[in-house]
Amino acid sequence: MYSIAQTWRSGTKSGQAPIDDYRWKDGILGRVGTKRVETKIFIRFENLRISQKEDHYWYSRRSHWFVKFPYCKNDKQILLANIVFFLIFLQLLGRVFNALMIASFPGQ
């Protein structure tokens, strides 16, 4: 699943890669591991690509963030709820911006 709120990180770490924590599948640029992490407020889907060397590994991790809603039963419902939440947020932000512009430039 893809979201507007994303974080990305890459680098190298010593030791072995944590391959047991992820579900692996073949992607366009190699194997991709996916892990779902739930916190109190958010749900994060991590996509991990690794290149294992002898004593270290290189990784590239992208996380897709979603707001957790208690009534959502599956991932599609979470995605739809986040889209609706984002659209409502944009409408409220537009109204606040409109009110600020009217207050800043009265009579125009």
C-alpha positions in Angstrom: 0.0 0.0 0.0 1.2 3.5 -0.8 0.5 6.6 1.2 1.2 10.3 1.0 3.1 10.2 4.4 6.3 8.3 3.8 9.7 8.0 5.4 12.9 6.7 3.8 16.2 5.6 5.1 19.2 3.8 3.7 22.6 2.8 5.0 24.9 0.0 6.1 24.8 -2.0 9.4 27.1 -4.6 10.7 26.0 -8.2 11.2 23.2 -10.1 9.6 20.1 -8.6 8.1 16.7 -9.1 10.0 15.2 -11.2 7.2 12.9 -13.3 9.5 10.8 -10.2 10.5 9.6 -9.6 6.9 7.5 -11.3 4.3 9.6 -11.5 1.1 8.5 -11.4 -2.6 10.2 -10.6 -5.9 10.0 -7.0 -7.0 11.2 -5.1 -10.1 14.6 -4.2 -8.5 15.1 -7.5 -6.5 13.6 -9.1 -3.5 11.4 -6.8 -1.3 10.5 -7.5 2.4 7.3 -6.1 3.8 6.5 -5.8 7.5 3.4 -4.3 9.1 4.0 -2.4 12.3 1.1 -1.1 14.5 1.5 1.6 17.1 -1.1 3.3 19.2 -2.0 6.0 16.6 -0.4 4.9 13.3 0.0 1.8 11.1 3.3 1.6 9.2 4.1 -0.6 6.3 7.9 -1.1 5.9 9.4 -2.1 2.5 13.0 -3.3 2.9 15.6 -4.1 0.3 18.9 -5.5 1.4 22.3 -6.5 -0.1 24.1 -8.9 2.3 27.9 -8.8 2.4 30.3 -10.9 4.5 30.3 -8.9 7.7 27.7 -6.2 7.0 24.7 -5.4 4.9 23.3 -2.5 2.9 19.6 -1.6 3.3 17.0 0.7 1.9 13.8 1.0 3.9 10.7 3.0 2.9 7.8 3.3 5.4 4.2 4.2 4.4 2.3 5.7 7.3 -1.5 5.5 7.9 -3.7 6.8 10.7 -5.2 3.9 12.7 -9.0 4.0 12.9 -10.6 1.5 15.4 -13.5 0.5 13.2 -11.3 -0.6 10.2 -11.1 -4.4 9.9 -8.6 -4.7 6.9 -6.0 -2.8 5.0 -8.4 -1.6 2.3 -10.7 0.0 4.9 -7.7 1.7 6.5 -6.6 3.1 3.1 -10.2 4.4 2.3 -10.5 5.9 5.8 -7.2 7.7 5.4 -8.2 9.0 1.9 -11.4 10.4 3.4 -9.5 11.8 6.4 -7.0 13.5 4.0 -9.8 15.0 1.9 -11.6 16.4 5.0 -8.3 17.8 6.3 -7.7 19.6 2.9 -11.2 21.1 3.0 -10.7 22.4 6.6 -7.2 23.8 5.6 -8.8 25.5 2.6 -11.4 27.2 4.8 -8.8 28.4 7.3 -6.6 29.7 4.5 -9.6 31.5 2.9 -10.6 33.1 6.2 -7.0 34.3 6.7 -6.9 35.8 3.2 -10.2 37.6 3.7 -9.0 38.9 7.1 -5.6 40.0 5.6 -7.1 41.9 2.6 -10.5 43.4 3.7 -12.6 45.1 1.1 -11.0 43.5 -2.0 
